[in-house]
Amino acid sequence: MKPFLLILCCALLLAHSATAAKYAGEFLEIGIGARAVAMGGAMTAHTDDAFSFYWNPAGMGYVSGVQAAGMYADLFDGLANYSMAGITLPVSGAVFSLNYVRLGVSGIGRQPDYNSVSNRILHGDTLSVQEYLLATGGAAQGLFSDDESAIFLTFAKLNKFVMDFGWAYFQIPVEIPVGASVKIINQNLGGARGSGIGVDGGAQIRLPLSDIFWEKWKAQIAWGFNVQDLTRTAIDWGEGNKDAIPTNFRNGVAYTQKMPGKNSKLILSYDSEKRWQHTDHFGLEYQFEKVLALRGGFWGTEWTAGAGISVWRATVDYAYLSRELGNTHRVSITFKLR
């Protein structure tokens, strides 16, 4: 199975270098953070941790204290590795963060151009592609690697105010965090190098249902959006070759219900996006006393699951994602430095 997956990955990577205009920067579509992946990627409306820079930079406004975060995942049954590391720093009522994301694939076989007659001459005989492959065993002509990375610089601010409707003392407290990220993308595929700069921006609106409908209804409704690659990020490969990453509009809703227990709650969420094709995301999370979390969801048609545990200043999350090209496992951790 692994040789087949490796060949398939190589084909996808080579296709990317030749026709990347459609799928440029696709490594950033994999998702960041185990909690978000376990919830099917449905995070736009309620994300509020150190991984918010990816799902909705506005959610970073809820981070309190200095936090360090990291993630690691094996993809395609270990043929590729995906990692992230970053730090978040609240400053004067706002929040800044710096994050690094990387996808690496090594040991990719460099195959000849089978459409070239000169590559199909063996012992003086001109062979068809099939005959050439049978005679040589499809041996690679050397190895190369794929290295793709991005640096995110994020700014977010949480805004709180009270909407006063002026009758019967009807007031609704509203939270509207806003945020933006500047990302620097670098790609190195078999010696070909490309780079580009992109911008993401988003916001959330959160309303307490106890102030709108019934004071005993301890729940919250939220809506959020994230415009990724607002300026159609261009990857410049040199010599006039550029690939544009199309803009992606993510938006979603989330319902948070307080559960029995001082700090227990249930979150239901839904996201929709369309960059390459329309994709729906569904997520469910149950948090017990801010210590244990159980999660599940759907990323399109693929199901996800995971769990998290918080001890002292550290939170460790695990996610499982079922995919046709190989199931993936990922672990992420956040640590409150102060």
MARGU-325097 format. One record per residue (C-alpha): x, y, z; residue in three letters; chain. Coordinates in pm, 1 decimal, decimal comma, padded with zeros to 6 digits, always signed. Example, Ala and Ser with C-alpha at 12.3 -4.5 7.8 and 13.67 -1.06 7.14 Angstrom:
# MARGU-325097
px=+01230,0 py=-00450,0 pz=+00780,0 kolse=ala gukol=A $
px=+01367,0 py=-00106,0 pz=+00714,0 kolse=ser gukol=A $
***
This chain:
# MARGU-325097
px=+00000,0 py=+00000,0 pz=+00000,0 kolse=met gukol=A $
px=+00278,0 py=+00242,9 pz=+00091,4 kolse=lys gukol=A $
px=+00456,7 py=+00222,0 pz=-00248,4 kolse=pro gukol=A $
px=+00126,9 py=+00299,8 pz=-00418,7 kolse=phe gukol=A $
px=+00066,8 py=+00596,0 pz=-00187,8 kolse=leu gukol=A $
px=+00420,6 py=+00722,7 pz=-00248,3 kolse=leu gukol=A $
px=+00371,3 py=+00704,6 pz=-00625,4 kolse=ile gukol=A $
px=+00040,0 py=+00883,2 pz=-00590,4 kolse=leu gukol=A $
px=+00192,5 py=+01155,4 pz=-00371,3 kolse=cys gukol=A $
px=+00476,1 py=+01199,6 pz=-00619,2 kolse=cys gukol=A $
px=+00228,7 py=+01232,5 pz=-00904,0 kolse=ala gukol=A $
px=+00034,1 py=+01493,7 pz=-00711,6 kolse=leu gukol=A $
px=+00349,1 py=+01686,8 pz=-00625,1 kolse=leu gukol=A $
px=+00477,1 py=+01678,5 pz=-00982,8 kolse=leu gukol=A $
px=+00138,4 py=+01787,5 pz=-01108,3 kolse=ala gukol=A $
px=+00154,6 py=+02068,8 pz=-00856,1 kolse=his gukol=A $
px=+00484,3 py=+02194,6 pz=-00996,6 kolse=ser gukol=A $
px=+00351,1 py=+02183,2 pz=-01351,2 kolse=ala gukol=A $
px=-00005,0 py=+02306,7 pz=-01305,1 kolse=thr gukol=A $
px=+00002,8 py=+02463,5 pz=-00957,9 kolse=ala gukol=A $
px=-00208,7 py=+02753,2 pz=-01075,8 kolse=ala gukol=A $
px=-00509,1 py=+02558,0 pz=-00952,1 kolse=lys gukol=A $
px=-00370,9 py=+02402,3 pz=-00634,5 kolse=tyr gukol=A $
px=-00095,7 py=+02642,6 pz=-00526,5 kolse=ala gukol=A $
px=-00041,1 py=+02649,6 pz=-00151,2 kolse=gly gukol=A $
px=-00268,6 py=+02351,1 pz=-00098,7 kolse=glu gukol=A $
px=-00059,7 py=+02231,1 pz=+00198,7 kolse=phe gukol=A $
px=-00236,1 py=+02500,8 pz=+00401,6 kolse=leu gukol=A $
px=-00570,1 py=+02325,6 pz=+00340,3 kolse=glu gukol=A $
px=-00476,1 py=+02035,9 pz=+00570,4 kolse=ile gukol=A $
px=-00580,7 py=+02218,1 pz=+00887,2 kolse=gly gukol=A $
px=-00397,4 py=+02318,5 pz=+01204,3 kolse=ile gukol=A $
px=-00448,2 py=+02184,1 pz=+01557,6 kolse=gly gukol=A $
px=-00585,4 py=+01851,4 pz=+01679,2 kolse=ala gukol=A $
px=-00892,0 py=+02002,5 pz=+01845,8 kolse=arg gukol=A $
px=-01010,9 py=+02163,8 pz=+01522,1 kolse=ala gukol=A $
px=-00945,5 py=+01854,7 pz=+01310,4 kolse=val gukol=A $
px=-01128,8 py=+01631,9 pz=+01561,5 kolse=ala gukol=A $
px=-01429,8 py=+01863,9 pz=+01521,6 kolse=met gukol=A $
px=-01427,1 py=+01823,9 pz=+01144,2 kolse=gly gukol=A $
px=-01271,4 py=+02166,1 pz=+01083,4 kolse=gly gukol=A $
px=-01590,4 py=+02344,9 pz=+01197,1 kolse=ala gukol=A $
px=-01416,5 py=+02619,4 pz=+01395,6 kolse=met gukol=A $
px=-01475,3 py=+02959,1 pz=+01230,4 kolse=thr gukol=A $
px=-01744,3 py=+03079,4 pz=+01472,2 kolse=ala gukol=A $
px=-01607,8 py=+02958,0 pz=+01806,9 kolse=his gukol=A $
px=-01229,6 py=+02913,9 pz=+01780,5 kolse=thr gukol=A $
px=-01062,4 py=+03082,9 pz=+02076,4 kolse=asp gukol=A $
px=-00719,0 py=+02928,3 pz=+02128,4 kolse=asp gukol=A $
px=-00361,9 py=+02959,2 pz=+02000,3 kolse=ala gukol=A $
px=-00452,2 py=+02778,8 pz=+01674,8 kolse=phe gukol=A $
px=-00708,4 py=+03044,1 pz=+01580,3 kolse=ser gukol=A $
px=-00460,1 py=+03216,6 pz=+01348,6 kolse=phe gukol=A $
px=-00550,7 py=+02954,0 pz=+01087,8 kolse=tyr gukol=A $
px=-00927,2 py=+02899,3 pz=+01141,2 kolse=trp gukol=A $
px=-01021,2 py=+03258,8 pz=+01214,5 kolse=asn gukol=A $
px=-00762,2 py=+03511,8 pz=+01334,8 kolse=pro gukol=A $
px=-01039,1 py=+03694,2 pz=+01524,5 kolse=ala gukol=A $
px=-01056,9 py=+03405,1 pz=+01772,9 kolse=gly gukol=A $
px=-00703,2 py=+03484,8 pz=+01885,2 kolse=met gukol=A $
px=-00853,0 py=+03781,2 pz=+02070,6 kolse=gly gukol=A $
px=-00976,5 py=+03542,3 pz=+02341,1 kolse=tyr gukol=A $
px=-00627,6 py=+03418,0 pz=+02429,2 kolse=val gukol=A $
px=-00518,7 py=+03538,2 pz=+02773,1 kolse=ser gukol=A $
px=-00160,7 py=+03515,8 pz=+02889,1 kolse=gly gukol=A $
px=+00148,2 py=+03412,4 pz=+02696,0 kolse=val gukol=A $
px=+00101,8 py=+03075,0 pz=+02526,5 kolse=gln gukol=A $
px=+00326,0 py=+02842,9 pz=+02327,7 kolse=ala gukol=A $
px=+00166,4 py=+02591,3 pz=+02090,3 kolse=ala gukol=A $
px=+00281,3 py=+02308,0 pz=+01868,1 kolse=gly gukol=A $
px=+00143,6 py=+02028,4 pz=+01649,8 kolse=met gukol=A $
px=+00274,6 py=+01720,6 pz=+01471,2 kolse=tyr gukol=A $
px=+00102,9 py=+01484,0 pz=+01227,0 kolse=ala gukol=A $
px=+00202,8 py=+01191,3 pz=+01006,5 kolse=asp gukol=A $
px=+00019,9 py=+01198,4 pz=+00673,6 kolse=leu gukol=A $
px=-00038,6 py=+00926,1 pz=+00412,7 kolse=phe gukol=A $
px=+00072,0 py=+00649,6 pz=+00651,2 kolse=asp gukol=A $
px=+00394,1 py=+00828,6 pz=+00743,9 kolse=gly gukol=A $
px=+00503,7 py=+00933,9 pz=+00395,1 kolse=leu gukol=A $
px=+00477,2 py=+01303,4 pz=+00486,7 kolse=ala gukol=A $
px=+00503,4 py=+01500,3 pz=+00808,6 kolse=asn gukol=A $
px=+00311,8 py=+01812,2 pz=+00898,5 kolse=tyr gukol=A $
px=+00410,2 py=+02032,1 pz=+01191,4 kolse=ser gukol=A $
px=+00350,4 py=+02370,9 pz=+01348,7 kolse=met gukol=A $
px=+00502,4 py=+02580,1 pz=+01627,5 kolse=ala gukol=A $
px=+00409,5 py=+02924,4 pz=+01754,5 kolse=gly gukol=A $
px=+00379,3 py=+03171,8 pz=+02037,4 kolse=ile gukol=A $
px=+00093,2 py=+03405,1 pz=+02132,8 kolse=thr gukol=A $
px=+00142,8 py=+03727,9 pz=+02327,5 kolse=leu gukol=A $
px=-00132,9 py=+03961,1 pz=+02459,4 kolse=pro gukol=A $
px=-00018,8 py=+04325,7 pz=+02454,9 kolse=val gukol=A $
px=-00217,8 py=+04633,4 pz=+02569,1 kolse=ser gukol=A $
px=-00565,5 py=+04496,0 pz=+02505,2 kolse=gly gukol=A $
px=-00471,4 py=+04321,5 pz=+02181,8 kolse=ala gukol=A $
px=-00313,6 py=+03985,6 pz=+02095,4 kolse=val gukol=A $
px=-00016,7 py=+03916,6 pz=+01868,0 kolse=phe gukol=A $
px=+00108,3 py=+03577,7 pz=+01754,9 kolse=ser gukol=A $
px=+00386,3 py=+03430,5 pz=+01543,7 kolse=leu gukol=A $
px=+00339,9 py=+03080,1 pz=+01398,6 kolse=asn gukol=A $
px=+00538,1 py=+02853,4 pz=+01167,6 kolse=tyr gukol=A $
px=+00376,0 py=+02574,2 pz=+00961,1 kolse=val gukol=A $
px=+00566,7 py=+02314,2 pz=+00757,4 kolse=arg gukol=A $
px=+00489,2 py=+02015,4 pz=+00533,5 kolse=leu gukol=A $
px=+00778,2 py=+01788,7 pz=+00433,6 kolse=gly gukol=A $
px=+00803,2 py=+01488,6 pz=+00203,3 kolse=val gukol=A $
px=+01144,5 py=+01326,5 pz=+00147,4 kolse=ser gukol=A $
px=+01277,0 py=+01040,7 pz=-00064,4 kolse=gly gukol=A $
px=+01059,2 py=+01109,3 pz=-00368,3 kolse=ile gukol=A $
px=+01183,0 py=+00923,3 pz=-00675,9 kolse=gly gukol=A $
px=+01268,1 py=+01142,3 pz=-00974,4 kolse=arg gukol=A $
px=+01113,6 py=+00975,3 pz=-01278,8 kolse=gln gukol=A $
px=+01220,0 py=+01044,7 pz=-01639,0 kolse=pro gukol=A $
px=+01000,5 py=+01216,6 pz=-01895,6 kolse=asp gukol=A $
px=+00839,3 py=+00910,2 pz=-02052,1 kolse=tyr gukol=A $
px=+00703,5 py=+01118,5 pz=-02338,4 kolse=asn gukol=A $
px=+01057,9 py=+01181,7 pz=-02459,2 kolse=ser gukol=A $
px=+01189,0 py=+00924,9 pz=-02708,5 kolse=val gukol=A $
px=+01545,5 py=+00970,1 pz=-02580,3 kolse=ser gukol=A $
px=+01437,5 py=+00841,9 pz=-02238,6 kolse=asn gukol=A $
px=+01297,9 py=+00524,2 pz=-02389,7 kolse=arg gukol=A $
px=+01605,9 py=+00399,2 pz=-02574,4 kolse=ile gukol=A $
px=+01753,2 py=+00089,0 pz=-02413,1 kolse=leu gukol=A $
px=+02040,5 py=-00113,8 pz=-02565,6 kolse=his gukol=A $
px=+01987,1 py=+00069,0 pz=-02892,4 kolse=gly gukol=A $
px=+01618,5 py=-00017,1 pz=-02914,0 kolse=asp gukol=A $
px=+01336,0 py=+00237,5 pz=-02900,2 kolse=thr gukol=A $
px=+01072,3 py=+00113,4 pz=-02657,3 kolse=leu gukol=A $
px=+00716,9 py=+00205,8 pz=-02575,5 kolse=ser gukol=A $
px=+00650,8 py=+00350,9 pz=-02229,9 kolse=val gukol=A $
px=+00516,4 py=+00016,7 pz=-02108,4 kolse=gln gukol=A $
px=+00817,2 py=-00173,9 pz=-02247,0 kolse=glu gukol=A $
px=+01057,1 py=+00077,6 pz=-02094,7 kolse=tyr gukol=A $
px=+00897,8 py=+00045,0 pz=-01751,2 kolse=leu gukol=A $
px=+00905,0 py=-00334,4 pz=-01767,1 kolse=leu gukol=A $
px=+01269,2 py=-00337,7 pz=-01875,2 kolse=ala gukol=A $
px=+01391,2 py=-00090,0 pz=-01612,7 kolse=thr gukol=A $
px=+01149,1 py=-00175,9 pz=-01334,6 kolse=gly gukol=A $
px=+01046,4 py=+00188,7 pz=-01318,6 kolse=gly gukol=A $
px=+01369,6 py=+00272,6 pz=-01137,1 kolse=ala gukol=A $
px=+01395,8 py=+00632,2 pz=-01022,5 kolse=ala gukol=A $
px=+01670,5 py=+00857,0 pz=-01155,5 kolse=gln gukol=A $
px=+01767,2 py=+00998,8 pz=-00817,1 kolse=gly gukol=A $
px=+01564,1 py=+01138,1 pz=-00528,8 kolse=leu gukol=A $
px=+01422,5 py=+01477,7 pz=-00440,2 kolse=phe gukol=A $
px=+01211,0 py=+01627,3 pz=-00162,5 kolse=ser gukol=A $
px=+00918,1 py=+01863,3 pz=-00120,9 kolse=asp gukol=A $
px=+00935,3 py=+02129,1 pz=+00151,1 kolse=asp gukol=A $
px=+00650,2 py=+02377,8 pz=+00197,3 kolse=glu gukol=A $
px=+00624,1 py=+02626,2 pz=+00482,8 kolse=ser gukol=A $
px=+00442,4 py=+02939,4 pz=+00595,2 kolse=ala gukol=A $
px=+00499,7 py=+03201,8 pz=+00864,1 kolse=ile gukol=A $
px=+00186,2 py=+03366,0 pz=+01008,6 kolse=phe gukol=A $
px=+00194,6 py=+03706,0 pz=+01178,8 kolse=leu gukol=A $
px=-00143,5 py=+03761,9 pz=+01346,7 kolse=thr gukol=A $
px=-00310,5 py=+04054,3 pz=+01522,3 kolse=phe gukol=A $
px=-00646,9 py=+04029,2 pz=+01701,4 kolse=ala gukol=A $
px=-00859,6 py=+04237,4 pz=+01932,9 kolse=lys gukol=A $
px=-01166,3 py=+04148,7 pz=+02138,7 kolse=leu gukol=A $
px=-01438,0 py=+04416,3 pz=+02142,7 kolse=asn gukol=A $
px=-01714,3 py=+04407,9 pz=+02403,7 kolse=lys gukol=A $
px=-02011,2 py=+04641,3 pz=+02425,5 kolse=phe gukol=A $
px=-02378,6 py=+04649,4 pz=+02523,9 kolse=val gukol=A $
px=-02656,7 py=+04696,7 pz=+02270,2 kolse=met gukol=A $
px=-02923,0 py=+04914,3 pz=+02436,5 kolse=asp gukol=A $
px=-03261,2 py=+04894,4 pz=+02262,8 kolse=phe gukol=A $
px=-03404,8 py=+05167,0 pz=+02483,7 kolse=gly gukol=A $
px=-03724,9 py=+04995,8 pz=+02597,6 kolse=trp gukol=A $
px=-03794,5 py=+04789,5 pz=+02907,5 kolse=ala gukol=A $
px=-03424,9 py=+04812,2 pz=+02988,3 kolse=tyr gukol=A $
px=-03359,0 py=+04562,2 pz=+02709,0 kolse=phe gukol=A $
px=-02980,6 py=+04532,6 pz=+02678,8 kolse=gln gukol=A $
px=-02771,1 py=+04266,1 pz=+02510,0 kolse=ile gukol=A $
px=-02398,1 py=+04225,1 pz=+02577,0 kolse=pro gukol=A $
px=-02215,7 py=+04154,6 pz=+02251,5 kolse=val gukol=A $
px=-01864,9 py=+04026,2 pz=+02182,5 kolse=glu gukol=A $
px=-01710,1 py=+04103,4 pz=+01842,3 kolse=ile gukol=A $
px=-01347,0 py=+03995,2 pz=+01809,8 kolse=pro gukol=A $
px=-01166,9 py=+04090,3 pz=+01488,0 kolse=val gukol=A $
px=-00832,5 py=+03977,0 pz=+01354,0 kolse=gly gukol=A $
px=-00599,3 py=+03956,6 pz=+01056,3 kolse=ala gukol=A $
px=-00296,8 py=+03752,0 pz=+00953,0 kolse=ser gukol=A $
px=-00011,7 py=+03817,4 pz=+00714,0 kolse=val gukol=A $
px=+00147,0 py=+03495,0 pz=+00591,2 kolse=lys gukol=A $
px=+00475,0 py=+03441,2 pz=+00411,1 kolse=ile gukol=A $
px=+00474,3 py=+03123,1 pz=+00204,7 kolse=ile gukol=A $
px=+00783,5 py=+02937,6 pz=+00080,7 kolse=asn gukol=A $
px=+00787,9 py=+02625,2 pz=-00134,1 kolse=gln gukol=A $
px=+01079,8 py=+02411,0 pz=-00249,5 kolse=asn gukol=A $
px=+00997,0 py=+02126,1 pz=-00484,9 kolse=leu gukol=A $
px=+01288,9 py=+01937,4 pz=-00633,1 kolse=gly gukol=A $
px=+01506,0 py=+02250,6 pz=-00655,2 kolse=gly gukol=A $
px=+01228,9 py=+02477,9 pz=-00783,9 kolse=ala gukol=A $
px=+01164,7 py=+02757,4 pz=-00532,0 kolse=arg gukol=A $
px=+00859,2 py=+02977,5 pz=-00497,2 kolse=gly gukol=A $
px=+00742,8 py=+03234,2 pz=-00244,1 kolse=ser gukol=A $
px=+00451,3 py=+03469,2 pz=-00182,7 kolse=gly gukol=A $
px=+00274,1 py=+03686,7 pz=+00072,3 kolse=ile gukol=A $
px=-00094,0 py=+03657,6 pz=+00158,4 kolse=gly gukol=A $
px=-00349,5 py=+03814,6 pz=+00391,7 kolse=val gukol=A $
px=-00633,8 py=+03655,3 pz=+00592,8 kolse=asp gukol=A $
px=-00898,6 py=+03845,2 pz=+00788,0 kolse=gly gukol=A $
px=-01199,4 py=+03753,3 pz=+00996,8 kolse=gly gukol=A $
px=-01447,4 py=+03837,6 pz=+01270,9 kolse=ala gukol=A $
px=-01692,2 py=+03674,0 pz=+01509,2 kolse=gln gukol=A $
px=-02016,0 py=+03781,7 pz=+01675,7 kolse=ile gukol=A $
px=-02122,4 py=+03613,8 pz=+02001,5 kolse=arg gukol=A $
px=-02457,9 py=+03664,5 pz=+02172,7 kolse=leu gukol=A $
px=-02584,5 py=+03520,3 pz=+02505,0 kolse=pro gukol=A $
px=-02925,8 py=+03362,4 pz=+02464,7 kolse=leu gukol=A $
px=-03007,1 py=+03427,1 pz=+02833,0 kolse=ser gukol=A $
px=-03023,8 py=+03801,0 pz=+02757,9 kolse=asp gukol=A $
px=-03226,8 py=+03761,1 pz=+02439,4 kolse=ile gukol=A $
px=-03488,6 py=+03496,0 pz=+02521,3 kolse=phe gukol=A $
px=-03481,6 py=+03355,5 pz=+02873,7 kolse=trp gukol=A $
px=-03252,1 py=+03431,1 pz=+03165,9 kolse=glu gukol=A $
px=-03218,8 py=+03063,0 pz=+03259,7 kolse=lys gukol=A $
px=-03110,9 py=+02961,9 pz=+02909,5 kolse=trp gukol=A $
px=-02736,0 py=+02936,0 pz=+02971,9 kolse=lys gukol=A $
px=-02628,0 py=+02920,9 pz=+02611,5 kolse=ala gukol=A $
px=-02449,2 py=+03126,9 pz=+02347,9 kolse=gln gukol=A $
px=-02489,0 py=+03158,6 pz=+01972,0 kolse=ile gukol=A $
px=-02202,7 py=+03270,1 pz=+01750,2 kolse=ala gukol=A $
px=-02134,7 py=+03344,6 pz=+01385,6 kolse=trp gukol=A $
px=-01796,6 py=+03399,0 pz=+01227,0 kolse=gly gukol=A $
px=-01621,7 py=+03436,7 pz=+00895,1 kolse=phe gukol=A $
px=-01265,8 py=+03415,2 pz=+00769,8 kolse=asn gukol=A $
px=-01155,4 py=+03542,8 pz=+00428,2 kolse=val gukol=A $
px=-00839,3 py=+03351,8 pz=+00340,2 kolse=gln gukol=A $
px=-00598,6 py=+03485,8 pz=+00078,4 kolse=asp gukol=A $
px=-00791,8 py=+03807,4 pz=+00051,3 kolse=leu gukol=A $
px=-00559,6 py=+03941,7 pz=-00219,9 kolse=thr gukol=A $
px=-00526,5 py=+03613,4 pz=-00416,4 kolse=arg gukol=A $
px=-00182,9 py=+03519,6 pz=-00285,2 kolse=thr gukol=A $
px=+00065,1 py=+03482,6 pz=-00572,2 kolse=ala gukol=A $
px=+00345,6 py=+03224,4 pz=-00550,6 kolse=ile gukol=A $
px=+00637,5 py=+03354,2 pz=-00757,3 kolse=asp gukol=A $
px=+00859,9 py=+03077,9 pz=-00902,8 kolse=trp gukol=A $
px=+01084,5 py=+03317,2 pz=-01093,7 kolse=gly gukol=A $
px=+01126,4 py=+03383,9 pz=-01465,5 kolse=glu gukol=A $
px=+00774,1 py=+03524,9 pz=-01481,7 kolse=gly gukol=A $
px=+00606,9 py=+03208,6 pz=-01351,7 kolse=asn gukol=A $
px=+00342,9 py=+03280,6 pz=-01086,2 kolse=lys gukol=A $
px=+00059,8 py=+03077,6 pz=-00937,6 kolse=asp gukol=A $
px=-00232,4 py=+03249,6 pz=-00763,4 kolse=ala gukol=A $
px=-00404,0 py=+03099,7 pz=-00458,9 kolse=ile gukol=A $
px=-00775,7 py=+03175,5 pz=-00499,1 kolse=pro gukol=A $
px=-00960,4 py=+03353,5 pz=-00219,3 kolse=thr gukol=A $
px=-01152,8 py=+03129,0 pz=+00018,5 kolse=asn gukol=A $
px=-01452,0 py=+03248,1 pz=+00222,5 kolse=phe gukol=A $
px=-01518,4 py=+03040,0 pz=+00533,0 kolse=arg gukol=A $
px=-01819,9 py=+03110,3 pz=+00748,2 kolse=asn gukol=A $
px=-01991,2 py=+02918,3 pz=+01020,8 kolse=gly gukol=A $
px=-02217,3 py=+02911,2 pz=+01322,9 kolse=val gukol=A $
px=-02172,6 py=+02760,9 pz=+01667,6 kolse=ala gukol=A $
px=-02405,5 py=+02686,5 pz=+01955,8 kolse=tyr gukol=A $
px=-02258,7 py=+02655,4 pz=+02305,4 kolse=thr gukol=A $
px=-02476,4 py=+02511,2 pz=+02585,1 kolse=gln gukol=A $
px=-02374,3 py=+02510,0 pz=+02949,6 kolse=lys gukol=A $
px=-02399,3 py=+02157,6 pz=+03094,4 kolse=met gukol=A $
px=-02435,1 py=+02032,8 pz=+03453,0 kolse=pro gukol=A $
px=-02117,4 py=+02111,3 pz=+03640,1 kolse=gly gukol=A $
px=-01936,6 py=+02435,7 pz=+03707,3 kolse=lys gukol=A $
px=-01725,6 py=+02444,2 pz=+03390,2 kolse=asn gukol=A $
px=-01885,0 py=+02187,6 pz=+03158,1 kolse=ser gukol=A $
px=-02034,6 py=+02270,0 pz=+02819,5 kolse=lys gukol=A $
px=-02142,6 py=+02127,9 pz=+02484,9 kolse=leu gukol=A $
px=-02052,3 py=+02287,9 pz=+02150,1 kolse=ile gukol=A $
px=-02224,1 py=+02220,2 pz=+01816,7 kolse=leu gukol=A $
px=-02069,8 py=+02385,3 pz=+01511,2 kolse=ser gukol=A $
px=-02100,4 py=+02405,2 pz=+01133,8 kolse=tyr gukol=A $
px=-01871,0 py=+02558,4 pz=+00870,8 kolse=asp gukol=A $
px=-01896,6 py=+02605,0 pz=+00497,4 kolse=ser gukol=A $
px=-01619,8 py=+02690,2 pz=+00251,8 kolse=glu gukol=A $
px=-01550,7 py=+02685,8 pz=-00119,8 kolse=lys gukol=A $
px=-01200,5 py=+02730,7 pz=-00253,2 kolse=arg gukol=A $
px=-01163,7 py=+02432,8 pz=-00486,3 kolse=trp gukol=A $
px=-01509,4 py=+02287,6 pz=-00422,4 kolse=gln gukol=A $
px=-01790,4 py=+02336,2 pz=-00172,6 kolse=his gukol=A $
px=-01712,9 py=+02159,5 pz=+00155,8 kolse=thr gukol=A $
px=-01926,8 py=+02129,1 pz=+00467,5 kolse=asp gukol=A $
px=-01778,9 py=+02081,8 pz=+00814,5 kolse=his gukol=A $
px=-01965,5 py=+01957,2 pz=+01122,6 kolse=phe gukol=A $
px=-01829,1 py=+01944,7 pz=+01475,8 kolse=gly gukol=A $
px=-01930,8 py=+01833,9 pz=+01824,6 kolse=leu gukol=A $
px=-01741,9 py=+01882,4 pz=+02150,0 kolse=glu gukol=A $
px=-01821,2 py=+01802,5 pz=+02512,5 kolse=tyr gukol=A $
px=-01598,5 py=+01966,9 pz=+02773,1 kolse=gln gukol=A $
px=-01605,0 py=+01833,2 pz=+03128,9 kolse=phe gukol=A $
px=-01489,7 py=+02077,6 pz=+03397,7 kolse=glu gukol=A $
px=-01221,7 py=+02223,6 pz=+03166,8 kolse=lys gukol=A $
px=-01022,9 py=+01904,4 pz=+03217,4 kolse=val gukol=A $
px=-01146,2 py=+01647,5 pz=+02965,8 kolse=leu gukol=A $
px=-01290,3 py=+01698,4 pz=+02617,0 kolse=ala gukol=A $
px=-01445,7 py=+01448,1 pz=+02374,9 kolse=leu gukol=A $
px=-01493,4 py=+01541,9 pz=+02008,3 kolse=arg gukol=A $
px=-01627,4 py=+01419,4 pz=+01678,4 kolse=gly gukol=A $
px=-01731,2 py=+01551,2 pz=+01340,3 kolse=gly gukol=A $
px=-01734,5 py=+01531,6 pz=+00962,5 kolse=phe gukol=A $
px=-01486,2 py=+01694,8 pz=+00725,6 kolse=trp gukol=A $
px=-01690,6 py=+01678,0 pz=+00408,8 kolse=gly gukol=A $
px=-01771,4 py=+01307,1 pz=+00383,1 kolse=thr gukol=A $
px=-01482,9 py=+01193,5 pz=+00605,1 kolse=glu gukol=A $
px=-01541,6 py=+01142,3 pz=+00976,2 kolse=trp gukol=A $
px=-01319,5 py=+01268,3 pz=+01254,4 kolse=thr gukol=A $
px=-01278,8 py=+01203,0 pz=+01626,2 kolse=ala gukol=A $
px=-01053,3 py=+01299,7 pz=+01911,5 kolse=gly gukol=A $
px=-01006,0 py=+01396,1 pz=+02273,9 kolse=ala gukol=A $
px=-00820,6 py=+01645,6 pz=+02487,6 kolse=gly gukol=A $
px=-00697,2 py=+01678,1 pz=+02843,4 kolse=ile gukol=A $
px=-00586,6 py=+01983,7 pz=+03040,9 kolse=ser gukol=A $
px=-00349,7 py=+01952,5 pz=+03335,5 kolse=val gukol=A $
px=-00200,8 py=+02251,8 pz=+03515,0 kolse=trp gukol=A $
px=-00092,8 py=+02491,0 pz=+03236,8 kolse=arg gukol=A $
px=-00081,0 py=+02236,9 pz=+02954,6 kolse=ala gukol=A $
px=-00352,3 py=+02113,8 pz=+02716,9 kolse=thr gukol=A $
px=-00285,9 py=+01810,0 pz=+02498,8 kolse=val gukol=A $
px=-00523,1 py=+01721,8 pz=+02213,1 kolse=asp gukol=A $
px=-00541,7 py=+01421,5 pz=+01982,3 kolse=tyr gukol=A $
px=-00729,9 py=+01385,8 pz=+01651,7 kolse=ala gukol=A $
px=-00803,3 py=+01102,7 pz=+01410,1 kolse=tyr gukol=A $
px=-00910,3 py=+01169,6 pz=+01052,9 kolse=leu gukol=A $
px=-01030,8 py=+00891,5 pz=+00824,7 kolse=ser gukol=A $
px=-00915,3 py=+00944,2 pz=+00465,6 kolse=arg gukol=A $
px=-00889,6 py=+00736,0 pz=+00149,4 kolse=glu gukol=A $
px=-00516,2 py=+00804,7 pz=+00108,8 kolse=leu gukol=A $
px=-00442,4 py=+00687,0 pz=+00461,3 kolse=gly gukol=A $
px=-00579,4 py=+00762,5 pz=+00804,6 kolse=asn gukol=A $
px=-00403,6 py=+01043,5 pz=+00986,1 kolse=thr gukol=A $
px=-00326,3 py=+01096,1 pz=+01352,9 kolse=his gukol=A $
px=-00217,6 py=+01424,4 pz=+01496,9 kolse=arg gukol=A $
px=-00124,9 py=+01562,1 pz=+01836,3 kolse=val gukol=A $
px=-00113,2 py=+01923,9 pz=+01943,0 kolse=ser gukol=A $
px=-00021,7 py=+02093,9 pz=+02268,3 kolse=ile gukol=A $
px=-00062,6 py=+02439,8 pz=+02416,4 kolse=thr gukol=A $
px=+00122,0 py=+02559,4 pz=+02723,5 kolse=phe gukol=A $
px=+00049,4 py=+02873,8 pz=+02922,0 kolse=lys gukol=A $
px=+00384,5 py=+03032,9 pz=+02998,0 kolse=leu gukol=A $
px=+00222,6 py=+03288,1 pz=+03228,6 kolse=arg gukol=A $
***
